[in-house]
Amino acid sequence: MRRRDVTERMLATQVSESRAELIEALDDPSVEVARAAVARLAELGGSSAVHALRERLLNCDLSLVGEIARALRRCGDPTVVDLAIVGLGQQRYTRRLAAARALAALADRRAVGPLRAALHDAVGGVRVGVLDALAVLGASETTASECAPLLADPDANVRLAAVRALARISRRPGTHLSGAARDPDRVVRLEVARHLAALSDESARSLLSDPDLQVREAGARGAGIRQVGHLAVMLVEDPSGDVRRAAAQTLGELGDERLAEVLLPALEDRDALVRAGASRAIERLLMRSGAILRLRRELGASEPRRRSAVVYALARLGAAEAADDVLALVEDADPDVRLALTHTADALAPDPEPLIRRLTTDAHAAVRHSAEMWLIRSSARRRHEDPS
């Protein structure tokens, strides 16, 4: 019943023409109803709406502050920025936090000075709000230098907000963030790792070898051309498949064709998602035709594991143009390579049945079984497609 009441009140609020009813709805126990009232008052405007919204800007549910601030601006209230700036000095910390959130929503450069002064607020939550507000006000090395000391704040949430802010407002974020690579809080390190390309070599190495796999993954995704050597090692040595896949993806996004050679070993990875990611990365670097050409050369590799991996990689690319080279492996000495042919025949051979029938007499039982199963599935598929 309660849910129905809330739904009815919200629907009524969304279409109401009565400012008095909407002002009353601003204090509804349901935040969603109050949010609908804010939006509707912004549409209707008027002095009574502005007065009611202004009264609640610093005294409402914190999740509504940004919407009320934007509603006041939409209504043309010339005092909303000043009201929020004054709020930074209020005695109640919830009002100071609301003021910071309002200034973040308004993104008015007049607030930069007062926000900088509020960086030393006694309450950690307010410091977080102030940092978030400064982060949306544009690049400034002066502001960055004032935010940087908060990277050593005793509150991990403040340090996290400082990382986010410095990444946005500093033109050289690495000069500030490198020291945070060893932060004791994993969530802070995780945020720093997202900006790994800007960090010093030592800090980048620290994050890419972090004991937390999510930090290493974020670092692999945030790495740049200077970290190629580390990514190449992670690609084959990191114990986490997610990290290895992230390394493959980043290598593929760096745009240097030579990195295709670095990615080749990942085609043999024990994780299918890593193998697929490496194939996509090679294709991205070399384009499809170039990737197929390079992979075809690997079909003659001395290691059977590489030959088998390349067969699967070519199948993922749908490289029917490589069919002759692939099908020549029917005579390969390694059974895993021949087994790979039975698994990829549909993708690589225009007419795979002759190849499969030949493999039903293979010397290796696993290859014979796989070929026989292919013929059974093919027969069942034909019966399904043509029941007559």
N, C-alpha and C positions, 0 to 999 in steps of 0.2 A: 504494500500500500504506500509505504514511504517513497519507494522508487517512482511510483506513478505520480505522487504529489509533486515530486521534484521535476519530473518531465513536464507535467502540466504547467507548473510555474515558469519553467524555462521557455516553453513554447509561447505562453502568454506574454512573457517579457520581450521576446524577439519581435513581436508585432504590435506592442503597446504604443499608443499615441499619447499617453498620459505621463508627463514628466514627474508628477507627484508619485505615481505608482512606480515608476522606474527608480526614482530616488529612494523610495522605500525598499526596493529590491536590491539596492546596493549593499544592504545589511542582511541579505538573506543568508541563512546558515549554509546553504549550498554555494560553494565557490563558483560553480558553473552558472548558476542563476545570476549571481552577482556579476560575473564576466559578461553575460548576455546583456545585463542592464547597462554596463559601461559602454559596450559597443552601440547599443540603441541610443543612449544619451548623446554619444558622439555624433550620431546621425542627425538627431533632432536639434542639438545645440541649445542656445538660449542661456541667459544669465543665471537662471536657477540651476540648470544642469552644470554650468561651470562652477558655481559656488559649491554645490554638493560634491563634485569630483575633487575640487581643491581641498575641501575639508577632510577628505578621506585619503589623500595622496600619501601621507606619512602615517596613517593610522589603520590601514586596511590589511587584509591578508597579503603577505609579501609576494605571493604569486600573482597578485593583481596590480602591483605597483607600476610595472612597465606599461601595462595597458591603460591605466588611468593617466599616466604621464603623456602617452601618445594621444589619448582622447582629448586631454586639455589642449595640447598643441593643435589638434585638428579643429577644436572649437575656437581657436584663435586667442587663447589666453596668453597675454604678454608677460605674465608674472610667474609662469610655471617653473622656468629655469631658476629664477631668483628664489622661489619658494623652496626648491630642492637644495640649493646651495646653503640657504639658512638652516635647512634640516640637518646638514652635516654637523652642526654644533649643538643639536638638541641633547638634553640630558639623557633621555631614554635611548638606549642603544638600538632598539627596534626602529625608532624614527631615523636614526643615523644610517642604519642599514637600508631602510626604505629610500632615504635620500640618495644614497649611492646607486641603488638600482634604478631610481627615476632618472638620474643623470646619465646612466649607461643607456637607457632607452632614448633619451633626448639627444645624446651625442653632440652637445653644444660646447664649442671650444672655450667659452667663458668659464666653464667649470674646471678647467685644468688646474689652475692655481689652488683653489679650495680643495680639490681632490688630493693634490700632492700633500697639502698640509694634513689631510686626514689619514695619510699613510701610517701615522703613528698612533692611531686610535687604540685605546686600551683593550678593545674587544676584537678577537681574531676574526669573527664573522664579518665585522665591519671592514676590517683591513682587506678581506677577500673581496667584498663588494666594491671597495674603492679601486682595487687593482683591476677588477673586471671592467669597471667604468673607464679607467684610464686606457685599457686595452683597445677600446673602440674609438678613441679620440685621435688616432693617427700617430705616425712615427714622430719620435722626439727623443734625441739623445739625452737631453736634460731630464726629461721624465724618466727615461730608462735608468739613468744614473741614480735617481732617487728611489726607484723601485728595486734596484739590484740588492740593497742590503736586506730586503725581505726574503731573499733566498736562504738566509740563515735564521729565519724566524723560528721560534720554538714550536709553532703550530704547523703541522705538515700541510694542512689545508691552505694556509697562507703561502707556504713555499710553493705549493702546486699552482696557486693563482699567480704568483710572481713569475714562474716559468712561462705560463700562458701569456701573461702580459708582455714580458720581455721579448718573447718570440714575435710578437706583433709590432711592438713600438720601436725596437732597436733595429737600426740598419745593419748592425754587426752583432746579432744575438749570441753568437758563439763566444764572444769575449766575456759575456756575463754568465752564460749557461754552462760553460765547460766545468766549472767548479762544482756544479750540482750533479754531475754524473755519478758521484759516490754518495749521494744523499741516502741516509739510512732508511727512508721510506720508499718502498718499491713503486708506489703510485707516482711519486715525484720523479723517480728515475724513468719510469715508463713515459712520462710526458717529455722529459728531456730527450729521451731516445728518439722521439718523433722528429726531432730537429738535429739529428746526428750529423748530417752533412755539413752543418755550420760549426761543429765543435772542433777542438784541438785533437790532434792524432791520439794523444794519450787518453783523453776522455772518451773518444770514439772506441778505442780498443777496450776500455773498461766496460762500456755498455754492451759491446758485441760479445763479451765473455761473461756477462752478468749471470749469476746463478739462477735468476728467474727467467724462464723461457719466454714469457710475454714481453719482458724488457728486451731480450735479444731479438724477438720477432719485430717489435716496434723499431729497434735500431736497424735491422736489416731493411725494413721498408723505408726508413728515413735516410739511409746512407746515400752517398754521392760518389762521384768518380774517384775521389781520393781514397775511398775505402774498398776499391775493387779487390785488392789483395785479401782483405779480411773476408769479403763476401765469397771469394773463391774457396777459401778454407771452410767457411761455414756451410757452403753448398754441399760439401762431401763429408764433413766431420761432425756437424752439430747433431746431437742425439734427438732433437725434436724435428719431426717432419714439417710442422708449421713454420719453423725457422728456416729450414732448408728451402721450402717453397717460397717464402718471402724473399730469400736471397736470390733465387732464380728469377722471380718477378722483377726485382729491382735491377738486376743485371740486364734484363731484357729492355728495361725502360731507359737505360743510360745512353742508348743510341750509337754505341761504338761497335761496328761490325766485328771487330776482333774479339769481342767478348763471347761470340758464338763458340769459340774454341774452349773457353772457360766453362761453358754450359754443357758441353758434350758428356762429361762424366756423370752428370745428374740424370741422363737418360737411363742409367743403370740403377737408379735409386730403388731401394726396397719399398718405397711408398709410391703407389700409383699416382697420387695427386702431385707429388714432386716431379715424377717423370712427365706428366702432362704439362705441368707448369714450365718445365725446361723446354719442352717441344714448342710451346707457345712463345716463350722468350726467344728462342732461336728464329722462329718464323718472324717475330716482330723485328729482330735485328737485320735479317737477311731478306725479308719478304718471302712469300711462299716459294717462288721458283728458286731463289737462292738457297733457301733452307733445304729444299729437296735435292738440289745439286750437291750441297755439302754432305748431306746424310748418305746419299748414294755412294760417295767415296768411302764412307765408313763401313759399308757392307763388306769391304775387303779387309777389315781390321783383323789383326792377328788374334785378338781375344774373342772367343765365341760369345762371351757375355755381351760385349759391345755389338757384335753382329746381330744378336737376338734383340737387343734393346733398340737398335736402329730400325729393324723390321717393324716393331711396334710403333716407333715414332713416325715412320713413313705412313703407316696405316692411320694414325691420328690425323695426319695431314691429308688423307685421302689421295695419296700420291699414285694414282693409277699409271702415270707416265713412267714410274719406276718399276713397273710390273716385271719387265724382262730381267732386270738385275736381281730383283727379289726372288723370282721364281727359280733362278739359277741356283739358289741355295737349297733346292731339293736334294742336291748331292752333298750338302755340307756334312762334315764329319761329326758335328756336335748335335745330339738329339734335341737339345733345347732350341737350337736354331730351327730345326725342321718342325718342331712343335709350334714355334711361333708362326710358321707358315699356315698351319691349320687354323690358328686363332685369328689371322688377319686376311685370309684369302678373299673374303667378301669385299674388303675395302681396297684390295690391291690388284686383284685379277679380274679382267673383264668376264672370263668364263672360268671360275675356279674349280669346277667339278673334275676335269681331267687331272689336275694337280692333286686334288684330294684323293681320288681313286688310286693314284700312284702311291700316295702315302699310307693307304690301307694295307700295303704289303711291306711297310717299313720294318727294319730289323728291331726297332725299339717299341716295346709294348705300349708306352704312353702315347707315342706318336700314332700308332695304329688305332688305339682306342679313340683318340681325339678326332682322327679322320673319319672313323666309322660313325661317331656321334654327329659329326657335321652332316654326313649323308642322311642319317635318320632325320635330323631337323629339317634338312632341305626337302626331303620327301614329304614330311608332314606339312611343311609350308606350301608345297605345290598342291597337295590335296585340299588344303584349306582355301587356297585361291581358286581352285577349279574343282569343286565337289562332284561334278558330273564325271 
